[in-house]
C-alpha cells in the first residue's frame, strides 16, 4: 500500500511518513520511517504487557503526528493494535485531522469471544461505543474481509467501508522445493485463542496409521500444547523466520487452517490461507467461514465444521490417494492466487486513499 502510494506521484502527496514500533524496520521506497521509542506490540506478548504496549504506542504516535501532518493531510491507522487505533483516532478527531482506518480484526468482539471481557459488561459497552465513534468519523474504512465490513456497517451504517483482501507477497509464488517423500500436511501461524490446536493433534493421531506427517510451525499461548505432543508423525518446529516458514510450507502437500467456531472465525480469511494459495497448496479449513467459501467456490480447498477431525482426515487420505485431484486443486490455487498478490491489492487500497485526497 505504501509503495503504491509513493509511486502514484499524486499532486496531493508531498510526503509519506510511517510511524511504527517495529525495531529495525525495513526501509520502504518513497517514504520516511519513524521508529517510535516503544516496545514492539505483537501477539506473543502476555495480555497486560500487550495492553500497556498498545496504549504506549497510541500515545507515542499521537505525540509524533502534529509535526508531520496538517489538517489537509490524511492519517492512515491500522487496527490492530486496537487500543492504539482508539487513542490515535480520538486524538485525530480532537485536532480535526482526517483519518482512514485499515481494519484487520474487529473489537471489542475479539475481546468477548476470547473470554477477556463479557459481551454484556460495562467494559464491552464502553469499547463498543468508542469503536462506533472511530468508525463514524473515519473518512474511509478498509476492511480485510467482507465479514468485517458487514459488522462495521451494522455499527455505523453511514460509514464508507470497502473490503480489500490481505493477499500474499508475490515473491512467494516463485518459491519451490522438492516435496517431502511422505505425504505431509502443514499448519503455521500464531497459536492464539482462536486456533484449534487440539484438533490438529487429534488429526495427526488419526493420520498416524496412514503414513502421513503433520508439520506445525508457530508460537503463541497454545504452543506448549503442540510442543508436548509426542506422536511419531507430528513435527513441531516452533517459530521460524518468514522465509524459512514459506520454504518449509512449499515442501508440503496440503495446508491446514483449523480454528474454533464463533463469529470471529466465521468472518475470517486468515493470512495463512493466502500463503497456501500463493504456494499452490489446497487448504482444509474449519469452521465454515469466508475463507472456506472462497476456497470451495474456486476449487482450491474444502471447509468443515470445527472439530470434524474424522472428515478432515478422510479428505487428507483421499488427496494422498488421488494425485489427479491434488494436482487439479493445486493448479486452481496458483491460477486464482495470481489475482490476490499484496502488490496488486496494495494498489487498490492506494487508489481508495487517493480518492480521499
C-alpha positions in Angstrom: 0.0 0.0 0.0 2.7 2.4 1.0 4.9 1.7 -2.1 1.8 2.0 -4.3 1.1 5.5 -2.8 4.7 6.5 -3.3 4.6 5.5 -6.9 1.3 7.3 -7.8 3.0 10.8 -7.9 -0.3 12.3 -6.9 -0.2 16.1 -6.5 -1.7 15.8 -3.1 1.2 13.8 -1.8 4.3 15.7 -0.8 5.5 13.2 1.8 4.7 9.8 3.3 5.6 9.1 6.9 5.3 5.7 8.6 5.1 5.5 12.4 6.0 2.1 13.8 7.1 0.3 16.9 8.9 -2.4 14.8 12.6 -2.4 15.7 15.0 -2.1 12.8 12.1 -1.7 10.3 13.0 -2.4 6.7 13.1 0.7 4.5 10.2 1.3 2.1 10.9 3.1 -1.1 9.3 6.6 -1.3 8.6 7.1 2.4 10.3 8.0 5.7 10.1 5.5 8.5 9.9 6.9 12.0 10.6 4.4 14.8 8.7 5.3 17.9 10.5 4.7 21.2 8.2 2.0 22.5 8.5 -1.8 22.6 7.1 -3.7 19.6 3.5 -4.8 20.0 2.9 -8.4 18.9 0.5 -11.3 19.6 3.1 -13.4 21.5 3.1 -10.9 24.4 1.1 -11.5 27.6 -2.2 -9.7 27.9 -1.2 -7.0 30.3 2.0 -6.3 28.5 0.2 -6.2 25.2 -2.4 -3.7 26.6 0.3 -1.5 28.0 2.3 -1.7 24.8 -0.8 -0.7 22.7 -1.5 2.3 25.0 2.1 3.5 24.8 2.1 3.1 21.0 -1.1 5.1 20.6 0.2 7.9 22.9 3.6 8.0 21.2 2.1 8.1 17.8 -0.3 10.9 18.8 2.7 12.9 20.1 4.5 12.4 16.8 1.7 13.3 14.5 1.5 17.1 14.9 4.9 17.8 13.5 4.2 15.6 10.4 0.8 16.4 9.1 -1.7 19.2 8.8 -5.5 19.3 8.5 -5.2 18.9 4.7 -3.4 15.6 5.1 -4.8 12.1 5.9 -3.7 9.8 8.7 -4.0 6.1 8.0 -4.4 4.0 11.1 -4.1 0.2 11.2 -6.1 -1.9 13.7 -5.0 -4.0 15.5 -3.3 -2.6 17.6 -6.8 -1.8 18.7 -6.1 0.4 21.7 -3.5 2.3 19.7 -6.1 2.9 17.0 -8.7 4.2 19.5 -6.2 6.6 21.1 -4.9 7.9 17.7 -8.3 8.3 16.1 -9.6 10.1 19.2 -6.6 12.5 19.0 -7.2 13.0 15.3 -10.8 14.0 15.9 -9.7 16.4 18.6 -7.2 18.0 16.2 -9.6 17.8 13.3 -7.2 15.6 11.3 -8.9 13.4 8.7 -8.1 9.7 9.1 -8.7 6.3 7.5 -8.9 3.0 9.3 -7.3 -0.1 7.9 -9.1 -2.9 9.8 -7.9 -6.5 10.1 -9.8 -7.6 13.2 -13.0 -6.4 14.9 -13.0 -5.2 18.5 -14.3 -5.4 21.2 -15.9 -8.6 19.7 -12.4 -10.3 19.8 -12.1 -9.5 23.5 -15.5 -11.0 24.2 -15.1 -14.2 22.2 -11.7 -14.9 23.7 -13.2 -14.5 27.2 -11.3 -11.4 28.2 -14.5 -9.4 28.9 -18.2 -10.3 28.9 -20.3 -9.3 26.0 -22.8 -7.6 28.3 -20.2 -6.0 30.6 -19.7 -2.2 31.1 -16.3 -2.6 29.5 -17.7 -4.1 26.4 -20.3 -1.3 26.1 -17.6 1.3 26.5 -15.3 -0.2 23.9 -18.3 -0.7 21.5 -19.2 3.0 21.8 -15.6 4.1 21.2 -15.3 1.8 18.2 -18.5 3.1 16.8 -17.3 6.7 17.2 -14.0 5.8 15.5 -15.9 4.2 12.5 -18.5 7.0 12.1 -15.8 9.8 11.9 -13.4 8.0 9.6 -13.1 9.2 6.0 -12.8 5.6 4.9 -12.6 2.1 6.4 -10.7 -0.6 4.5 -11.7 -4.0 5.9 -9.7 -7.2 5.3 -12.8 -9.3 4.8 -16.4 -8.8 3.7 -17.5 -10.1 7.1 -15.6 -7.3 8.9 -17.1 -4.8 6.5 -20.6 -6.1 7.3 -20.0 -5.8 11.1 -18.7 -2.3 10.8 -21.8 -1.2 8.7 -24.1 -2.8 11.4 -22.5 -0.4 13.9 -22.0 2.6 11.6 -24.4 2.4 8.6 -23.2 5.7 7.2 -19.5 4.8 7.2 -17.7 4.4 3.9 -16.5 0.8 4.2 -14.6 -1.1 1.4 -13.3 -4.7 1.5 -9.8 -5.3 0.2 -8.3 -8.7 1.0 -4.9 -9.2 2.6 -3.5 -11.4 -0.1 0.1 -12.7 -0.1 3.5 -11.4 -1.2 4.0 -12.1 -4.9 7.5 -13.4 -4.4 6.4 -16.5 -2.6 4.8 -17.8 -5.8 8.4 -18.4 -7.0 9.4 -20.4 -4.0 9.8 -24.1 -4.9 11.4 -27.0 -3.2 11.1 -30.8 -3.6 8.1 -32.1 -1.8 8.6 -34.3 1.3 8.8 -38.0 0.4 6.0 -38.7 2.9 2.6 -37.1 2.2 2.6 -34.0 4.5 0.1 -31.6 5.7 1.1 -28.4 7.5 -0.2 -25.7 9.8 1.6 -22.4 10.6 0.9 -19.1 12.4 0.2 -17.6 15.8 -1.3 -20.2 18.1 -3.7 -17.9 19.9 -7.1 -18.5 21.4 -9.0 -19.0 18.1 -6.7 -21.7 16.7 -7.9 -25.3 17.3 -4.6 -26.9 18.2 -6.2 -29.9 20.0 -8.0 -30.8 16.7 -4.6 -30.5 14.9 -3.1 -33.0 17.4 -6.2 -35.3 17.1 -5.8 -35.2 13.3 -2.2 -36.2 13.5 -3.2 -39.1 15.7 -5.9 -40.2 13.2 -3.4 -40.0 10.3 -0.6 -41.8 12.2 -1.5 -45.1 10.7 -1.7 -43.7 7.1 2.0 -42.8 6.7 1.1 -39.1 6.6 3.0 -36.4 8.6 1.7 -33.2 10.2 4.2 -30.3 10.4 3.4 -27.4 12.7 5.2 -24.0 12.7 4.3 -21.2 15.1 4.2 -19.7 18.5 1.7 -18.3 21.0 -0.1 -19.3 24.1 -1.1 -22.7 22.8 2.4 -23.6 21.5 3.1 -25.7 24.6 0.2 -28.0 23.7 1.8 -28.7 20.3 5.3 -29.0 21.8 4.1 -31.6 24.3 2.7 -33.8 21.5 4.9 -36.9 21.1 3.1 -38.6 18.1 5.7 -40.0 15.7 4.1 -38.2 12.7 3.7 -34.8 14.4 6.6 -32.4 13.9 6.6 -29.1 15.8 9.2 -26.7 14.5 8.3 -23.7 16.7 8.8 -20.2 15.5 10.7 -19.7 12.2 11.5 -16.7 10.1 9.1 -15.8 7.4 11.4 -17.1 4.7 12.1 -20.4 6.4 8.4 -20.8 7.1 7.4 -20.3 3.4 10.2 -22.7 2.3 9.0 -25.4 4.7 5.4 -25.0 3.6 6.3 -25.3 -0.1 7.6 -28.8 0.7 4.2 -29.9 2.0 1.2 -31.2 0.1 -1.8 -29.7 1.9 -2.4 -26.7 4.1 -4.5 -26.7 7.3 -6.3 -23.8 8.9 -8.1 -25.2 11.9 -10.0 -22.6 14.0 -12.6 -22.8 16.7 -16.2 -22.0 15.9 -17.5 -18.5 16.5 -18.4 -15.2 14.8 -14.7 -14.1 14.6 -13.7 -17.3 12.9 -16.7 -17.3 10.6 -15.8 -13.8 9.3 -12.1 -14.5 8.9 -9.8 -15.0 5.9 -6.5 -15.9 7.7 -3.2 -14.8 6.1 -2.0 -18.4 6.2 -4.8 -19.3 3.7 -3.5 -16.7 1.3 0.0 -18.0 1.7 -1.1 -21.6 1.0 -2.8 -20.3 -2.1 0.3 -18.5 -3.3 2.3 -21.7 -2.8 -0.2 -23.8 -4.6 -1.4 -25.9 -1.6 -5.0 -26.9 -1.4 -6.3 -25.9 2.1 -8.7 -27.6 4.6 -10.4 -25.0 6.8 -12.6 -25.0 9.9 -15.2 -23.7 10.7 -17.4 -22.8 7.7 -16.2 -19.2 7.0 -15.5 -16.6 4.4 -12.1 -18.1 3.6 -13.7 -21.6 3.3 -16.4 -20.4 1.0 -13.8 -18.6 -1.2 -11.8 -21.8 -1.4 -14.7 -24.0 -2.3 -16.0 -21.6 -5.0 -12.6 -21.7 -6.6 -12.0 -25.4 -6.1 -8.9 -24.6 -4.0 -9.9 -26.2 -0.8 -12.7 -27.5 1.5 -14.3 -26.3 4.7 -15.6 -28.4 7.6 -17.3 -27.9 10.9 -14.9 -27.1 13.7 -13.6 -30.2 15.3 -14.6 -32.5 12.4 -11.3 -34.4 12.7 -12.5 -37.7 11.0 -14.0 -35.9 8.0 -10.8 -33.8 7.6 -8.6 -37.0 7.9 -10.7 -38.7 5.2 -10.2 -35.8 2.8 -6.4 -35.8 3.5 -6.3 -39.5 2.8 -8.3 -39.0 -0.4 -5.9 -36.3 -1.6 -3.0 -38.6 -0.9 -4.5 -41.4 -3.0 -5.9 -39.3 -5.8 -2.9 -37.4 -7.2 -5.0 -36.1 -10.1 -7.4 -34.4 -7.6 -4.5 -32.9 -5.7 -2.9 -31.6 -8.9 -6.3 -30.1 -10.0 -6.8 -28.2 -6.8 -3.1 -27.1 -6.6 -3.4 -25.8 -10.2 -6.5 -23.8 -9.2 -4.7 -22.3 -6.2 -1.9 -21.0 -8.4 -4.4 -19.7 -11.1 -6.7 -17.9 -8.6 -3.8 -16.7 -6.4 -2.2 -14.5 -9.1 -5.2 -12.1 -8.7 -4.6 -11.6 -5.0 -1.0 -10.6 -4.5 -0.3 -7.9 -1.9 1.3 -5.8 -4.6 -2.0 -5.7 -6.6 -4.2 -5.3 -3.6 -1.9 -2.5 -2.3 -2.6 -0.6 -5.4 -6.4 -1.0 -4.8 -6.0 0.5 -1.3 -3.8 3.3 -2.6 -6.5 4.3 -5.1 -9.1 4.4 -2.3 -6.8 6.6 -0.2 -6.0 8.9 -3.2 -9.7 9.4 -3.8 -10.0 10.9 -0.4 -7.2 13.3 -1.2 
